[in-house]
Amino acid sequence: MIKNILKKFSIHFILIISSLLSIFPFIWLISTSLKGNAENIFAYPPQIIPTDFTWANYTGVWKRVDFIGYFVNSMIVAGGTVFLNLLLSALAGYPLARMEFKGKKIAFFAILATIMIPFQAIMLPVYLITIKLHLMDSVNNFAGFMGLIMPFAVNAFGIFLMRQAFLGIPREMEEAAIVDGCNVLQLFFKILLPMVKPSLAVLAIFTFIGSWGEFLWPSIVLTKEAMYTLPVGINNLQGMFSSNWRYIAAGSILSTIPIIIFFLALQRYFISGENEGAVKG
């Protein structure tokens, strides 16, 4: 009995310490965003609770940069990326799970192999393709948004996750729908997609977080400040305010709010969706 208690205590203690270490940078970021100019943000040991508490950093960022414009741009890019990822990953995952065709396994493993290739390795050819297709913001705003969205419109992880989700659906459901007169499109959109909502939610969360926080690609292809997304716009604060870390911290905190809201809205699907994508091989 005592041995079990000590074991559980040790596990929980390690988890608590690990959680505190993981969340400390975020806590320090919040603390920095609430400190006034009279307080040293780099004091050692760190002063977590501000002595010169102020909201001026948030209002300062809001007034001095086009924060709403950056936010809208990020929402358009993240929303478009999530939509295309869900649609294309589901359309690719379904035939890999249910249909029989020549080269099916080769195609699936070839798709999985792309997970090992980092985006930085293919960034130059993608950039050249983007220029050739005139998907730059110098052409027009729509082309600029498409240039940000299309390189991340589908990925191997999403296809794999949706394939696993479709494998978990009994074939009897499809057979019954076909007997009732459903064609392929009706079967896919009205029967199968609603049954894999948890996996769609998991894919949506990961895609949204990745797209919302993407900095490297937008910083390369964007030329107009009016098209900046939040990560690029917040990075611009460093030059505009001579590295005013209070403003940068406040802008970073504001930019994380949509991610938290999006995750909380889909949280109930998250665990079940992860499990759903892991049971079938």
ZAMARGU-4260 file (C-alpha; in steps of 0.2 Angstrom, whole numbers, plus 5000, padded with zeros to 4 digits):
<rodrens>
0) 5000/5000/5000 | 5014/5012/5005 | 5024/5007/4990 | 5009/5011/4978 | 5007/5028/4987
5) 5025/5033/4985 | 5025/5027/4967 | 5010/5038/4963 | 5017/5053/4973 | 5034/5051/4963
10) 5025/5051/4946 | 5013/5066/4951 | 5028/5075/4957 | 5038/5073/4941 | 5023/5078/4931
15) 5020/5093/4941 | 5038/5099/4940 | 5038/5096/4921 | 5022/5106/4919 | 5029/5120/4929
20) 5045/5120/4919 | 5035/5120/4903 | 5023/5134/4907 | 5036/5145/4916 | 5041/5154/4899
25) 5022/5158/4896 | 5020/5164/4914 | 5036/5175/4912 | 5029/5182/4896 | 5013/5187/4904
30) 5022/5195/4919 | 5033/5205/4907 | 5018/5211/4897 | 5011/5218/4913 | 5026/5227/4919
35) 5028/5246/4918 | 5044/5255/4913 | 5050/5258/4930 | 5052/5239/4933 | 5067/5229/4927
40) 5060/5215/4916 | 5077/5206/4917 | 5080/5206/4935 | 5088/5191/4944 | 5080/5182/4951
45) 5065/5184/4940 | 5051/5195/4948 | 5035/5185/4942 | 5022/5197/4951 | 5024/5214/4944
50) 5027/5228/4956 | 5023/5241/4943 | 5007/5234/4936 | 5000/5241/4920 | 4989/5238/4905
55) 4998/5251/4895 | 5008/5239/4885 | 4993/5231/4878 | 4985/5247/4874 | 5002/5253/4867
60) 5003/5239/4855 | 4985/5241/4850 | 4987/5259/4845 | 5004/5259/4837 | 5003/5245/4825
65) 4989/5238/4814 | 4985/5224/4826 | 4968/5221/4819 | 4974/5221/4801 | 4987/5208/4806
70) 4974/5198/4816 | 4962/5198/4801 | 4976/5192/4789 | 4981/5178/4801 | 4963/5172/4802
75) 4961/5172/4783 | 4977/5162/4781 | 4974/5150/4796 | 4956/5148/4791 | 4960/5144/4773
80) 4974/5132/4778 | 4963/5123/4790 | 4948/5121/4777 | 4959/5115/4763 | 4968/5103/4775
85) 4952/5095/4781 | 4945/5093/4764 | 4960/5087/4755 | 4966/5076/4768 | 4949/5067/4770
90) 4948/5066/4751 | 4965/5058/4750 | 4963/5047/4766 | 4947/5039/4761 | 4953/5030/4745
95) 4969/5024/4754 | 4958/5017/4768 | 4943/5009/4758 | 4947/5008/4739 | 4958/4995/4731
100) 4969/5001/4717 | 4986/4996/4709 | 5000/5005/4719 | 4990/5009/4734 | 5003/5004/4747
105) 5017/5012/4737 | 5007/5028/4736 | 5003/5027/4755 | 5021/5024/4760 | 5028/5037/4748
110) 5016/5050/4756 | 5022/5045/4774 | 5040/5047/4768 | 5037/5065/4765 | 5035/5068/4784
115) 5054/5065/4785 | 5057/5080/4773 | 5058/5097/4783 | 5049/5112/4774 | 5066/5121/4775
120) 5073/5108/4763 | 5060/5112/4749 | 5057/5130/4753 | 5068/5136/4738 | 5058/5126/4725
125) 5042/5131/4733 | 5047/5149/4733 | 5051/5148/4714 | 5035/5139/4710 | 5025/5153/4720
130) 5034/5166/4710 | 5030/5157/4693 | 5012/5155/4698 | 5011/5174/4703 | 5005/5170/4720
135) 5014/5184/4728 | 5006/5199/4737 | 5015/5211/4725 | 5002/5204/4712 | 4986/5207/4723
140) 4980/5203/4740 | 4971/5187/4735 | 4987/5180/4726 | 4996/5184/4742 | 4985/5175/4753
145) 4985/5160/4741 | 5004/5160/4741 | 5003/5159/4760 | 4990/5145/4761 | 4994/5133/4746
150) 5011/5127/4752 | 5002/5120/4768 | 4986/5115/4760 | 4989/5097/4764 | 5002/5086/4772
155) 5006/5068/4776 | 5001/5069/4794 | 4983/5074/4789 | 4982/5061/4776 | 4988/5047/4788
160) 4976/5053/4802 | 4961/5053/4791 | 4966/5036/4783 | 4966/5029/4801 | 4950/5037/4805
165) 4941/5029/4790 | 4948/5012/4794 | 4939/5013/4810 | 4922/5014/4802 | 4914/4997/4799
170) 4911/4993/4781 | 4893/4988/4785 | 4889/5007/4787 | 4895/5010/4769 | 4886/4995/4762
175) 4869/5000/4771 | 4871/5018/4764 | 4874/5011/4746 | 4859/5000/4748 | 4848/5015/4753
180) 4853/5023/4737 | 4868/5034/4742 | 4881/5038/4728 | 4899/5040/4732 | 4898/5059/4736
185) 4883/5057/4747 | 4891/5042/4756 | 4907/5052/4759 | 4900/5069/4764 | 4884/5064/4773
190) 4889/5047/4781 | 4907/5045/4783 | 4913/5063/4787 | 4901/5066/4801 | 4908/5049/4809
195) 4926/5055/4809 | 4923/5072/4817 | 4935/5069/4832 | 4949/5066/4819 | 4944/5081/4809
200) 4945/5091/4825 | 4962/5085/4830 | 4968/5089/4812 | 4960/5106/4813 | 4968/5110/4830
205) 4986/5105/4824 | 4984/5114/4807 | 4977/5130/4815 | 4991/5131/4828 | 5004/5127/4814
210) 4997/5140/4802 | 4994/5153/4815 | 5012/5153/4822 | 5020/5151/4805 | 5034/5164/4804
215) 5047/5159/4791 | 5037/5157/4776 | 5026/5173/4778 | 5042/5183/4782 | 5050/5177/4765
220) 5035/5179/4753 | 5027/5195/4760 | 5032/5212/4754 | 5018/5223/4759 | 5016/5227/4778
225) 4997/5227/4775 | 4998/5209/4772 | 5008/5204/4787 | 5001/5190/4798 | 5003/5192/4817
230) 5020/5183/4819 | 5028/5194/4806 | 5019/5210/4813 | 5024/5206/4831 | 5042/5203/4825
235) 5041/5220/4817 | 5039/5227/4834 | 5057/5224/4838 | 5063/5236/4825 | 5049/5249/4828
240) 5051/5251/4846 | 5070/5248/4849 | 5067/5231/4856 | 5053/5236/4868 | 5051/5218/4876
245) 5035/5224/4885 | 5026/5228/4869 | 5033/5212/4861 | 5027/5201/4876 | 5010/5210/4876
250) 5008/5207/4857 | 5013/5189/4859 | 5000/5186/4873 | 4987/5194/4862 | 4992/5183/4847
255) 4990/5167/4858 | 4972/5170/4863 | 4964/5164/4847 | 4974/5147/4848 | 4968/5145/4866
260) 4950/5148/4861 | 4951/5137/4846 | 4958/5123/4856 | 4945/5125/4870 | 4931/5125/4857
265) 4937/5108/4850 | 4944/5101/4866 | 4930/5088/4868 | 4935/5080/4852 | 4954/5080/4855
270) 4957/5065/4865 | 4944/5054/4856 | 4951/5059/4840 | 4969/5055/4844 | 4964/5038/4850
275) 4953/5035/4835 | 4968/5038/4824 | 4979/5026/4833 | 4970/5010/4834 | 4970/5004/4816
280) 4986/4999/4806
</rodrens>
